[in-house]
Amino acid sequence: MNSKEKLNNLIIRFTNLVDYYKNKEIEFKEETCRTELINPFFKLLGWDIENNFGLKPQYREVMFEQNIGKAGRSDYTMTLSGVPVFFVETKKPSVDISKLPEPAFQVRRYGWSANLKISILTNFEYLIIYDTTIPPKASDNCNVAMLKKYYFKNYVNEFDEIFEILSKDTVYSGKFDKVLEKRFESNATKGLKMPVDKFFLVQINKWRIELGNYLLRIKNFPIEIINDVVQEFINQILFLRICEDKNLPLYHTLKEVTNNEIVLQKEMQKLFIEADKKYNSGLFRSKYIIFDLNSKIIKEIIEELYYPQSPYEFKLIGSNLLGQVYEIFLADRLVVDSSGFMKLENKARTKNRNVNRAIVTTPIEIVRYMVKKSLEPLIKGKSPDKILNLKIVDVACGSGIFLIEIFDYIIKYCVEWYKTNDIAYLITVENGEYKLPLEEKKQILLSCLYGIDIDVHAVEVAKFNLLIKLLEHETTPSIYDSVPVLPDLSLNIFHGNSLIDFHNIDISKLSQYEKDEILPFDWDNINYGNKFSLIISNPPYVNVEDMNNLLPQKEIAVYKYKYTTSYRQFDKYFIFLERALQKIQDGGYICYIIPNKFSKVKSGYKLRKLLTDNKYVVEYIDFGSAQLFKNKIIYSSILLIQKKKQTQFAYEEVKNISKWWGNPSFKDKMLLDSSILTDMPWVLVPNEDEMKLINKLYTNSDKLATVANLFNGIQTSAERPPVYWFSKKEIIEECEDYFKIEKFGQVYKIEKGILKKFFKPINRNERNLSTYDIFDTNKWIIFPYDKDGKLYPLDIMKNKFPHTLHYLEDRYDILKPKQIDSSGKRDVPNATCDTWYQYGRDQAFKAFNNNPKLIVGVLSKKPMYLYDKDDFVIASGGTAGYCAISTKDDSPYCLEYIQAYLTHPRTEWLLSIIGSDFEGDYYSRGTSVLEGLPIKKLNFKKSEHIDIYNNVIVKTKRIHEINKILRMKITKTQITSLFNEKKQLIKQIEDLITIVYSI
C-alpha cells in the first residue's frame, strides 16, 4: 500500500467518525488525536516519530520535550539531526483552528520565539502552515502570517505539495529553505518579517540608546562606563525575566515591581539584593545602574518584556539563541554623535581593540558537529568523575556559543552514563526524562570549561549565557537546597588577549594606551597555568592589512616575531592555531572553523608546514564556496587536529550544509594517508579514484614554475578614477607622436612613446574569452618605465614626455603617495618627492618588453591563456584580474606548448581543486596556484615524445595564424572554413595532450 492509499484510509476513518471527533461534549483527547491521526500522517511524510532508528535523544528526528510551562508544550519538534526545523502544534478536532485566533497565536509564538521559519497547526481536519518569522500579536486573527491551509478532504490530491514542504526527505536533503522560498516567498510578506533574533536585537539596541542618552545627558557618565553599565543592566533584567518564565524563585517578579512607580527604584533594589543572595553569581554585585535611572525608563523597558507588548515565549529563547543575538550585539558600541546624542557604531569602524573580533555567528549545526567530533574521543567510556579532569577552552569565546554546546554535550553524556550505571542518582523530569542534580552541573561547569576574549562585554555575555544554560530544566524544588544557586565564573571566563602574554611582550615598555589596547593575558591565571585537553573556537579572521591599519604596532610586532606562522600576508587565525598548539596537552585536540584558503595560498606555507611536518591533522572538512555565515562571504573549513602523529586523516568536501548535517553517518568522508599533506598547497578531492588520478598527475612531472616565469599584472593604485589609462572613446585626435585625449573635463596630449596597449577587459564580450579566441584591446596606459623596467627619472619625463608629465601633475591630488604626503590616498612604498608618479607596486615591469606571454584569466570560468606577442600591459592579478606566463631561457617547452597543456580539460580540473574557491563556483588560477601545477615531463630522447611536442606546436601556431587572418576583411565562406579548421585543430591538440597525460 503506497503513501496516498494509507493517507486515504486515514481520511476515511476521520470522515466516518467526524461527528464523534468534533463533539465537544465527548472527551476525545488531544493526545488520542495525535496517536490515531497525526502520528500516522507525519509517518507518511517520512518522520521517525517513535525513534525506531534508536538515535540519541539530542539527535532524534522528532522531539516531544519542548516544555512551555503554564502554556503547555509544543507537541512535536521536527528536527534536522536534533536542530529544530519546525514545530507541530496539535488540537483536538472539536477546536476550530480555521477560525479561532488563540491556537494560531500560540503556535506562532512558539515558532517565532524559537527562531523557526515556519510552524504547523493541525487538528487533522485542517493543516495550517504559519510563517513564524513574522512577530505574533495577540490581536491577530488566525489568517495573519498564514502561508497555506489544507483541508483533510484534499489531502490526497495535495499530498505531493505537502510532502515537498514538510517531509523528512526535504529537510534532510538540504532543500527545505529553497522549497519555502519557491512556495511562499513574496514581496507582500517581506516587509512583515522580523525573526526573533533580529526583533530582540532591535529592542535591546533601543534600550541601549535610551539608557545611554539618560546616563550621558542627565548623569554625565563617561562613554566607556555607559557601555559597561548599560550591558550590565540589560543582562540583569533579562536574567530575572528568564528565571521568572522558568518558574524559578524570585523575591518579586519584575512586573510586580513596576506596579508602583513611586517606589519602583526601592523595590528594584530589594529585588536585585535578594537575587544576588539567592543566585550569588556576581551578576548583581556591581554598582547598580537602577540607582541612576528614573522610574519611567525602567518601567517602559520591563513592560516590553511582558505580554501583550512582548511576543516572546522566554522559555523557548534558549541560551544558544541568546548567544546568537549577543554575537551581533557585541559588534556595536554606544558612541556620541555630532549632535550630542547616543548612537550605535560598529566597533570595527573605530581604531579599537575589538576589531580583533570578526563578528559572525557560527551556525548551530557547525558548532554541534565540532563539539561532537572533538569531545567524543576525550570522554568516550569515562565516568563522570573522570570527565571532571578534562580542561576545555575557547580562546576567542565571544558570547560563549561553543562553551554552551560543550556544557550541554557533557551533561547529556553524564545523564546517559548514570542511566546505565546509577539511575537512582538522577532527577526525574517531565516525559520520563532525567537530569543531573544542579550541584553536579555546577561542578562540570567550574571544573571543565574556560574562555578568553579581548572584548570585556563578550566576557560578561559568555558568563551570562552559561548561567542561563546551567538553569535549563531547573525548577524551584530542584534548586531549593543549592545555596548559592549559581557559581561565580570569574575564574573560568577571562578578559584578555589570548595571543599575547607577559613572556612575549615587555609590559613596562608599553604606554597605558598600549596596555589597554593590547591587553596582555597571564596564562598562569587560567587552569592554574596548565595545558588543556581541548581548544575549540571560531577565531577572528583579520588579514595583515587590517591589522596594520587598526592595531598597535607593538602588538603586530609580537605576531610577526614571536610566531612562526606569520609568513607573508598571514591572517590572524594562523596565529590562533599556533597558540593553540602551544597550549594543548600532548594527545589533546584542537578544533577550529577557519577560512579554507590557508590550505592553498602562499602565506599558508608555514602553517601547513607546522601541521604536516608533525602529522597533526585528524580531519579536514572543506565547505568550498558554500556560505555558512549570514551576510559574510567566507570560504570556510573545519580543521580538527591532535597533538599526536597521525597515520591517516579524514577528508570531506561539503556543498550543502543541511544535507551534510542531516547525514549522521557522514559516509562521504575519505580516509587518506597523512603523508599526502605537506607544506605545499593541499590537493584533495572527495573521491578515491580521483585522488589516485591526482597522484598520477604529479608523478614524473615538473612544477610549472621550474619551466616558466609567472608574473602578475601592474597595480597603479590610481584606479578610482583611472588616471594612468584611457580608452579609445577618450581619444579625440591621433597624431604621429601623440594622442590628444579628453579626460577629467580637459584636453591633454599624451606622447605615444610612453604608452603601451593595456589589457583590462571591462565589457562582457571582452571578459568572456577563452584560450584560442581572437582578442584585442581599445585601451592605452601611461607606462613610465624603460626597457629594463626602471622608472623614468623626472628629468627624462620633463624633456622627453612633457605633455604626459603635465597631465600627471594636474592629477597630483589623486596620485600623491601617502608616504610623502599625509593627505595622500595612494599607497606607494619607497616613493619620494621625485618619484611620486610611479605605480603603486613594483612588479615585473621588464616582463612587458619584448617578451611573448600568455595572458591568464585568474577567475575565468573557462581556460583563458591568450597568446600575446604585442607586449600588452595587463591589469593586476593575484586572486582577481590577470597574471601572465612567459618561458624561461632554459625551458624545454616553448610558449605554444605550455598554452596547449594548460588549456586541456584535465589541467583545468586539477586547477579547480588546487585553486581557492570563490562564490559562484569560481576558483583562482593565479600565480601562487599555477607555480605548483604539475607539467608532465617529456623525454626528448624518445621520438614519440618529440613527435607529440612538435605536432602540438605546429597546430597551435596554425591557430594563431587563423586568428590573424580572421581579423582581416574576408568572405563569409572563408570565415566559416577557418572557424571549422580552428575547431578541428583545438580538438586535435586536446587529443595530443591527453596522450601526454597518460605518459
N, C-alpha and C positions, 0 to 999 in steps of 0.2 A: 504494500500500500504506500503510495507516494505522499509527500507532504500535503498537497492540496486535498487529497482524499481524506487524510487524517483531520485536516482542518475542517472539512465539510461535515465530518462526524461530530466535531465539537459544536459546530453551528446548529446542527440538527438537535443535538442534546439541549442546547440552550433554548432553541425555539420551542421544543416540547415542554420545557419546564419554566418558560419565561415568567408566567404568572406567579409561580411559586417563588422564583428567584427575586422578583420585584415586589412581592407582598411585604409591606412594611410591618405588618402585624406578626409575621413569621420570623423567627430568629435565624435567618440564613446569614451566617457569619462571614465577615470579610476573609478570614483565614480559610474557610471552606471554598470560597470563590477562588482564592489563589490555588488551592490544591487541585480542585476539579477542572478549572478553566484556564487560569492564567499560566500556571506552570506548564501544562501541555502545549499551550500556544507558543511560549518562548522556547520550548524544546524544539518545536518545528522550525524555529529560527536558528537552531544550532547551538543554543546555550546549554552548558552543562550545569543544570540547576542543582542537582544533588552532589556535585563534585565527584562524579564517577571516576574521573582521572586520578583522584587522590592527591590533588595538589595541596601544598602547604596553605594554611589559612590566608597568608598575605598575598598569595598568587592565585587564589580562586577566581574563576570566571565570573561567578555570581556570589555576591556577599549579602548578608542579611543583618549586619550588626551596626548599621548607621543609626544609632540611637539618638533621639532628638528630644529627650526629656519629656516635659509635660505635653508637648505637641504630638507625641507618639514616635514613630520611626519611619524612615524610608524603607519601603518593603523590599525592594531589590536594588542593588547597585551592580550594574553590568560593567565589568572591568576589562582592561587590556592587561592581562597578567598582573592583576592587583591594582592597577591605576584606574580610578573611576572614569567611565566614559559617559554614562547616563544613568539617571535614577528611573525606576518604575514605581509609581505610587498607585496602589490599587484601592478601590472602593467596592462595596458590595453593590449588586445591580439595582438595589432599591434607591441608591443615591444617584440622582440625575446629574451626572457630571457635565452633560451637554448644556445645562442651564445654570446650575449653582456656581457662584463665584468662589466660594471658600475652598473647595478641593483644588481648583486651578491655582489660587493664590498660594496654597500650601506647597504644591509640587514645584511651582516656580520659585518659591522662596528657598526650598531645599536645594534645588539645582543651581540657582544663582549664587547662594552662599557658598556652595562647594566649587564654584567656578567651572561649571559644566556648560557645554554649548546647547544641549537640549535635555529635556526630561520628558517622561511619558506618564500620562494619567489614563487609567483604564478601569472599567468595571465589566469588561468583556463586551457589553453591548456597544460601547464606544471605545476607541483607542485614539487618544489625542496626543499630538506631539507639540510641545511648547518650546519656544526659543528662550533659553534661560541665560542669555547674555543681555536681556532687557530687564532692568531693575523692576521688581514687582511692587505694586502699590495695593493697599487694602481696598481702595475704591475701584480697582479694575474689575471689569466684568470678565466672564470666562472666555471671551473671544480675544482679549488682549494678549499679544505675543503667541497666539495660536498659529502654528505652521500648517497643520493638517489634522483633519478629523475623519476617522474611518468608522463606518457603521458595520456591525457584525454581519449583516446580510451580504455585504460587498467584499468581505474579507478574501474570499477565494479569488474573485476577479482582480482584486488589487494586491494579491499576495506577492507578486513579483516586485511590486514597488515597495511594499512593506519590508520584504526580505532585503532589498537593495539598501534600505536605510538602516534597519535595526538588527540585521543578522550578525552573528558572531563572525562569519566569513568577511563581511565588510569591515568590521572593526580590526580583525587580526590580519587582514591583507594590506592594511595601511590606506584603504580607500575612503575611510569614514569621513574625514574632513572634506575631501573632494566631492563626495556624494552630497553632503549637506550644502556645499556651495552651489553645486549644479541644481539641486532641487529647490533650495529655499532662499538663496542669496538674492536680494532685491534692494533697489535704492530706497524703497518705501520704509524698510526696517533698519537700514544702516544708521540713520540719524537717531534711532531709539536705543541702539545697542550701547551698553556700557557694562562690561563684565565686572564682577565684584572686585577684582584686584584693582582695576582702573578706578572704579567708583570709590573704593576705600581710600585709594591714594589721593584722589581729588579732595575727598573730605578731610583727610589728615593734613594735606597741604593747606587747605583753607584755615584749619585750626592753627597751623604753624604761623601763618601770616597774621591772623587776628591776635594771637598771643604775642607774637613778636612786636607788632605795632604798639600794643599796650605797654609792653615792658620797655620799649625804646622811647616812646613819646611821653608816657606818664611817669615811668620809674627811672628812665635814663640808664638802663642796663647796658654794658658793653656788648657788642655784637656777638663775640665768641661765647660769652656767658649766656646770652639769649639762646643761641643754638643748643647749648647743653641743657638748660633748664626746660626749654620747650619740649625737647625729646623726652626728658625725664617725666614730665607731667603726662604726656601722651601715653607713655609706657605704663604709668601708674593707673590711669583711669581705664585703659584697655585691659590691664590685668584684672582689675576689680570687676569689670563688666563680664569678662570671660568666666571668672570664678563664679559669678552670680548665675550665669546661664548653665554652668555645670552643677549648680546646687551645692556649691562648697560654702562653708560657713563664713559669714561676714558680720561685722558689728551692725551695719545697716547696708541696704542697697544704695547705689548711687542715686537712684530715682527718689528714694525716701529722703535723702539728704537735701534734694533740691526743692522739697515741698515748701520750706520756709526760707525765702531768700534773705531775710534779715539775719538769720543765724547760720546761713549756709557755710560761711568760712569756718565758723566754730565747729559745726558738725563734720565738715570735711576733715578738719584737723583730728577730731576724735576717730573718724573712720580710718585715716591713714595710720594713726598711732596704734590702733587695735590691729590693723592689717600687718603692721610691722612686728607687733608682738606675736601674732599667730603664725605668720609665714617667715619672718626673720631672714629674708634672703638678701637684704641690703637694698632692695628695690625702693623702700620707703624711708631710707635712712638719711637721705640728702636734706639740704635746706629747702623746705617745701616751697614750690612755686606758688601754691594757692594763697600763701600769705601776701603775695604781691599782686594778686589779681582782684578785680572787682567781681561781685557775685553774678552779675549779668552774663559775663563771658563764660564763667564756669557752668552756669545753668543751661545756657544755649548749647554748649558742647555736649553736656551729659544728655540732654533731651534728644539730641540727634543720634544717640546710641540706643534709643528705645522705640518700640512700636507706638504710634504709626509712622513717626518720622523715619525710623530706621527700617530698612528691608532685610537686615541681617538676621540670620539664624547663627548666633555666635558659636553654638556647639559644633557647627559644621565648618566654621572657619578655623581649620586646623593650623598647627604650627608650621607646616610646610607652606600653606598659603600665606600666612603672616610673613614667613621668611621671604617669599617672592615679592610681596608688597614692599617689605622693608629694603630689599635689594635695590629697588627702584628709588625708594625714599632716600637711601644713602647717597644717591648720585647728586642730590641738590642740597644746597645750604642757604640759609637766610642771609641776605645782604641788604644794605640800604641803597635805594636808588637815588637818582639825582634830585628827586623832589622831597627826599627825606622820609619816604615810606619803605616798608619792607617788601621785598620780592624774593622769589626763589631763583637761584642761579646754579647752573651745572658746575660742579666742582672742577671738572676737567677744563673749564674755560679760564680758570684762575691759576696763577702760579702757586699752587698749593699742594702739599704732600699727598692729598687724597687722590691726585691724578694717578697715583700708583695703582689705584683700583680701576680696572676696566669693568664698569657696572653692567653686568649681564646676569640674567637669571638662568641657572643651569636647569634644563628640563628634568622633571622628577624621574622620568624613565632612565635618563643617563645617570643621575645620582644613585638610584637604586641598583642599577647594574654595577656601577663602580664599587659601591659598598659591598654587594654580594661577592663579586669576584675577588676583592682584596681581603675581605674579612673572613670569608668562609674557610679558607685554608688555615687561618690562625686560630679559629675557635672550634673547628670540627672535632667532635669527640671529647671536648673538655667539659669538666663540671663547672658550675657557676663560680665556685671559689677559685678555680684556676684562671677563669676568664678575668678576674679582677687584677691579674698580673699584666694584662695587656695594656699598653700605653699607646694611644692614638691621638694624632694631632692634625689639625688643618692649619697650615702656616699662613693662609690668607683667608680667614674663615668667613668674612663678610657677616651676613645675618645668621650664619650657623646652619645652613641647609644640609651640608654633609654631616655635621655632628648630630643633627636631629635624626637623620636616617640611620646613622651608625647606632645611636642610642636605641632606636626602635628595633633594629635588627638584633641587637644583643638581648634586649628584653624578650622578644619573641622566641629567640633561641632558648633562653633560660626557661621560659614557660614550657616549651616542648620537652626540655630535659627533665623538669620536675614532673610533668605529666607521666613520663616513663619511669622515673626513679623515686619520686616522693610527692605524689599528687596532693597529699593532705597539707603540704606546705603552702599551696596556692590558695588564693581567694576566689570564690566563685562569683561570677558576674552574670549579667543577663544572657539569655540564649544558650546557657550551659557552657559558656566560655570561662576562661580562667585568667587571672592576672597575678603578677608578683606583688608582694607586700611593698608598700611605699618605701620602707626603710631599705630594702634591697635595691630598689630602683635608684635611690639616692646614693647608695654605696657604689653602684656601677657608674653613675654619672661622675662622682668625685674621683673615683679610682682610675677610670679608663679614658676619659675624654678631655682633650685640651684644644685650645685655639689661640691664634695670634692674629692681630690685624693692626695695620697702621692707622686706621680710621677709628678714633675713640668712640664715635657713635655706633659704628659697626660692632664694637666690643660689647657695648651696652645692649644692643639689639640681640646679639647672639645669646647673651645671658638670659635676656627676657624670653626668647623663643624656646630655649632649653627648659626653662622653668615651666612654661606653658605645656611643653611636651611631657614633662615629669608629672603634671597633674592630670594628664589624659586618663580617662576611665576611673578617676578617683571620685569618691563621694564623701559626704560628711562622716559616716561611720568609718570609712577606710582611713581617714586621716586623724581620727579622734585622738589616738594615743601617740601621734607623731608630733613631738614638740622639740624644736621648731618644725613646721611643716616642710619648709624649703631650705635647701643648703645655700651657703654663700659660695659663689663661683669665682671669687676674686683670685683664687689660686689655680684656677683652671683656664680661664679666658683672659688673655693678656693684651695690653695695648703696646705696640712697638713695631719696629721694622725687623722682621724675621731674617732679613738678608744681611743685616749689619749689626755686629756685636762689638763689645769693647775690646776684643782681641784684634779686630782688623781696622779699627779707627781710633785715633788718639783724641778722646773727647776733650782733653784740656786745650787742644788747639782749635776747637770749634767755638764760634760765636754763639750767643744764646739763640739767635735766629736759626743757625745751622743745627743746633741741638734739637730745637723744636721741629724743624723740617725733616731732618734725617731720622731722629728718634731711635738711636741705637737700642738694641734689645739685649738684656742679660739672660742668656740661655740657662744660666745656673739657677734662675728663679723658677723655671718650669720643669716639672717632673724631677725635681732635685738635681737638675743638670744631667740626668741620664738620657740615653738614647731611646728611640721609640720603636714600637713593634710595627706600626703602620703610619704612613704620612699620606694623606689624601687631600686633594684640593683642585679647585679651578683657579690657578694663579693668574695674576694680572698679565695681560699682553701689552707690552709697551716697547716700541722699537727705539733704536738709538737716537733717531732724530727727535722724537718726542721727549726722550729722557734729557737730551741736551738742552731742549727748549724750556723744560719745566722743572727740572730737579737741580739741587745744588751741585756744583762741580765736584765737591769733595765726596758726595755720595756716588756720583758716576765713577770717580777715580777708584773707589773701592771695588765696584763691579768690574772695572777693566783690569785691575792689577791683582785682585785677590781671588778671582775666579778664572779657571782655565777655559771655560766655555764662552767667555766674552770675546768672540772671534769675529772680526769684520763687522758686518751690520747685524749684530746679535739682537735678540729680543730678551726682555726681562724674564720670560718664562724659562729660558735656558738656565739662568742663574738659580731660579727656584728649584729646578731639577737637581742641579749640582749641590745646592744647600741641603736638599732632602737626603741625598746620598751621604752627606757629612753627618746627618743627624739620625740616620736609621741604624738599627741594630744589624749585625750580621744575620742574614736569613730573613730580615724584615722586608715588608712590602711597601712600595710607593705606587700610588695610582693617581694620575693626573689626566684631566681633559685639557688639551692644548692644541694650538693650530698644527696642521699636519705638515707645514712647509719645512719644519726642522729636518724632516727625513730626506729632503731633496735639495735644499738650497746650499750654496757655498758656505754661508755663515754658520750652517748647522754642522760643519765638519768636526769641530772639537767636541760638540755634544754627542754626535754619533760615535765618535771615537771612544769617549768615556763609557758609553753604554755598551758598545760592541766588543771593545778590547776585553772587557770583563764578562761578556755574555750575560748581561743582567736582564735582557728583555724576556718577559714571560708571555705577554700578549700585546699585540698592536692592532687596533681597530681603526681603520681609515674611513671617514664619512665622506670622502671625496668632495663633491660640490654640494652635497645635501646640507641644508642650512638648519642648525639646531637652535639658534638664538634669535629671539624676536628683534627685528629692526637692526640687526647687525649682520654684516657679511663676513663670516668667519669660516674658514675651511678647517674642520675640526678632526681630532683623533683622540682616542683613549689609549694611553700608554700605561701598562702595568709592568713594573719591574721588581725584581727581588735581588737583594744584595747577596747573591749566591750564583755561581756559574750554572747556566742552563745548557742543556744539550739540544733542546728544541724550544720553539716558541709558537704560539697560536697567532694566526693572521686572519683577518676578515675585512672585507670591503662592504660597506653598508650604503645603500642608495635610498632606502625607505625606512625611516626611524620606527614608525608604528609596526610595520611588518617585522622588523628586526626584533623589537621588544616583545612582540606577540609570539615569538618563536622560542619557547623556553629551552629547547634542546640546542639551539644555536648550531644547527647542522652545517651551516655554510663555512664554519671555521676550518682552516687548514693547519696542520702541524708541519712546521718546516724546520730544517736543520739550522741551528743558531749560527753556524759558520757563514751562511749566505748574507748575514747582516754585517756590514763593515762601515768604515768611516766614509766610504763613497755613498752617493745617493742610493737610497733603498729602492730596489726594483722588485715590486711584489704584485702578484695577481692572485685572485681567489680561486684558482683552478690548477689542479696538479699538472695536467697536460701542458697548460700554458707556461707554468713555471719551468717545466723541462725544456720547452721551446726557448724560453729566455736564456737558460743556461747554455743552450746550443748557440744562440746568437752571440754570446760573449766568448765562446770558445774559439780559439785561433783567430782572434780579432785584435785590431789596433784601436785605441781611442781616437776619435776624430781630431782631438787637439794635438795629437802627435803627427798628423799628416796635413793639417790645415791651420791657418790662422783664423781666429774668431774675434770679432770686434763689434762693439756697439755703435749706434749712430751718434750724431752730435747732440749736445744739450746746450742750448744758448742761454737758458734761464731768462728768456725775454719773449715768452710766447703769448702772453695775455696783456696787451695786444701783441701780435707778432711784429717785431721790429726788424729782424735780420732778413726775412724772406718776403717775397711778393709774388703774386700770380700774374698770369698773362692779362687778366682783365684790368689790372692796375697799371699796365704799360700803355702810355698814351702816344709814345713815339719811339722807334728804334733807329739809332744812328750807327755809324760804323764802329765807334769806340764806346758808346754808352747807350743805356736805356733811359728814357725820360718816363718817370712814374708819378702817379698821383697817390699820395699816401698821407694820412693824418691831416687831410684837408689842405695839403700843399703839394707843389710840383717840385720834384728833385731829379737831378741827374745821378745815375749810378754807373761807374765805369765797368765795362764788361770784363776787364782784366782781373777784377776782384770777385767775380761771380762764378758760381757753379750751379748746375742744374740740381734741384732739390726734390728728392723723392719723399713726399709726405701725402699719401692719398687721403682725401677728405670725403669726396663724394662716394656713394655706394658703388658705382660702376668702377671707380678707381680701387676700392678696397677689395672687391670680390675677385681677386686674382688667384690663379694657380700657376704652377711652375712654368709651364710651356706657353703661357699666354703672351700676347703682344702687350707691351706696356710702354708708357712714356710719362712725362710729367710736364705740367704747364707752369711750374714754379721755378724761381731762381733764388739763390741765397747768397748774401754777402759773406764771403769766406776769407777772413783777414789773415790767412796763413800761407806760407810759401810752400814750395815743392817738398821741403823736408819737414813740414808740419810745424814750423816755427812761426810765432805771431809776428806780423809785420810791425816793425818799430814805428813810433809816432812820426819820425821824420820821413819815412817812406810813405806813410799814409798821407802826409801833407804834400809831398812832392809828386807822388805817382797816382794817388786816389783822392784828390782834394774834394771832389764833389761828394763822394761817399762819406768822407770824414765830416763834411758839413752836415749831411743828413743825420749821421750818428750823433753829432754834437747837439743837434736840435732835439734829439730824443734822450739827452743825458739824464733827465729826471727819471726816466724809466730804466736806463742802463746802469746808472751809478751803483757800484758794488757796496754792500753794507760794510765790507771790510775797510773801505776808505772813507765812508760817509755814513754816520749812524742813521740817517734818514733813508738810506738806500734800501731797496727791496730785493735786489739780486744777490744771491749767494755765489761769490766768485773767489774761491780760495786762491791765495797768492796774488791777488790783484794789487796793482799800485796805481798811483796817480797818472802814470804814463801808459798803463795797460788796461785802463777801465773798459775799453771796447772789446776785450776778449770774451770768448764764450764762457758759460758757467762752469764747464768741466773740460779739462784737457784729456782727450782720449782719441788715440789712433788717427790724428789728422793726416799723417803721412799716407795712411792707407787709402785715402781718397784721391791719390795722384798716380796716374799710370799704373793702375792696379786692378785688373779684371776681378770681379767678385760676384758672389751670389747674394742677392738681397733676400733676407729671410723674414717672413711674417711671423712674429713671435706668438701672437694669439690668433693666427689664422685658423679657420676650422678645417682647412684642407691644405695639403702641402703647397708652400709658396717659396720656391727657391729660384728667383728670377736672375737670369744671366745678364750681367751688366758690364760692358766694356767701355762705357762712356763716362766713367768717374762721377756718377751721381753721388751727391751727399745725401745721406739718409737720416731720417728722424730717429731719435734715441730709442733704445730697446730696453733690455733687462727683462722685465715681465710684461712689457707692452711695447707697441711701436715696432721697430725693426732692428735687426742686427745683420751682420754680414760675415761671409766666409770667403777667404782667398787661399790660394795654395802656398805651401811653404816651398822654398827653393829646392830642398832635398826630398820633397814628397814624391812617392812613386806614382801618385794618382793626379791626373790633371783635373781642372775645374769641371769640365763637361762630365767626366765620370762621377765625380762627387755629387754633382747635380742629379744625375740619374739615380744614384744609390739612395740619396736622401728622399727622393720622391716616391720610392717604392712603398706599397701599402704596408709591408711588414715593418719597415723603418718607422712609418707613421704610427703604427700600432704600438711599437716599443716606446716611441716618444710620448704617446698618450699615457703610458704607465709611469715613465720617468718624470715627466713634467708636472709642475704644481697645478692643482685643479683650480678652476675658476667657474663662477656662476654661468649657467647656460651651457655646461659641458664643454667649455673651452679648457685648454691646457697650454702651459707655457713651453715653448721650444727656444728659449733664449740661450745666450752664450753659456751660462752655467749648466744648462741641461745638455746642450749639444757637445760640450767639451768631452764628456764621458761616453758619448754614444759610440757603440762598437761598430767598426768597419771591418768586415771580413777580409782577411789577408788573401791577396792573390800571389801565386807563385809564378813569377815571370820567367822561370826556367821551364815551365810546362806550356806547351803550345796551345792546349785547350784554354788555359787561363789567358794567355796573350790574345787569342782569337776573340774571346768574350770581351775583354777590355777594349780592344781596337774597334770591335763591332759597335759597342756602346758609344764610343766617341764619334764614330762616323755618323751614326744615326742621330745623335744629339746635335752635332754640328749641322746636319741637314735640317733639323727642326729650326735652328737659329736662322738658317738661310731662308727657309719658308716664311718665317715671321718677318724677315726683312722685305721679302717680295710682297707679302700681304699688306705692307704699309704703302706700297706703290699703287698707282692707278691701273687696275687690271680688270678684265671682264668678269662677269658673274660666273661663267663657266670655269675660268681659271681659279677663281676663289674656291668654288666647290671642289675642284680637283686637288688643290693644295691642302684644303682642310681634311679631305679624305686621306691624303698621303700622310699628313701630320698625325692623324688619329692612329693609323696603322703603325707608324714609327714609334709612337708612345707605347702602344701595346707590345711591340717587338722589344723595346728597351726594357719594359717591365718583365717580360719573359726571361731576358738575359740576366737581369739582376736576381730573379728567382733562382736561377741556376747557381749564381754566386752564393746565395744564402744557403744552398744545400751543400756547399763545399765544407 
